[in-house]
């Protein structure tokens, strides 16, 4: 429980940094799919305070309660939705919930691999989970891949990142890949990377615990 509480406190700090950008970006509407995860905390109930995987339905299967349908529930609305649903079983339930997806960060990042990340994270913060971009990275040519295809063209993705769009608003799903291509080692690349680092460090501290 101490670890879980620490995760929530650190995620809250990251939330404060990212909130202004998200307020301008709008709200995502992507529904849940099987394999997504939900970081849940119910005050006073240790059995319901854990990370749960979305099962076929889609639904959330909880101890002593059973399955709660997530059909047509936007991932961005999970906290308010679960507060209502759990209120049927628990009086005055104090609920905190956050949707997570497992994605891969590949290419010119310090630690390529798979990471479970909150869907309300902005893309630069996601890169910082993998140690940030290398000095050879071409941040202006980053892509988000699903299978063999990009889910957004280059100009649309750059515009979305510039306005602070979250992973949910980009429409990212479990299994998607963020690809950072290799370029020339030029002075401008260092400034692009530095721009990603600013405002991202606090988010990294809070989310690293989710990937372990």
ABEGO torsion letter per residue (X at the ends): XAAAAAAAAAAAAAAAAAAAAAAAAEBBABBBBBGBBBBBBBBGBAAABBBBBBBBOBBBBBBGAEBBBABGBBAAAAAAAAAAAAAAABBGBBBBBBBBBBBBBBEBBABBEBBBBBAABBAAAAAAAAGEBBAABBAAABBBBBEABBABBAAAAAAAAAAGBBAAAAGBBBGBBBBBBBBBBBAAAAAAAAAAABGAAAAAAAAAAAAX
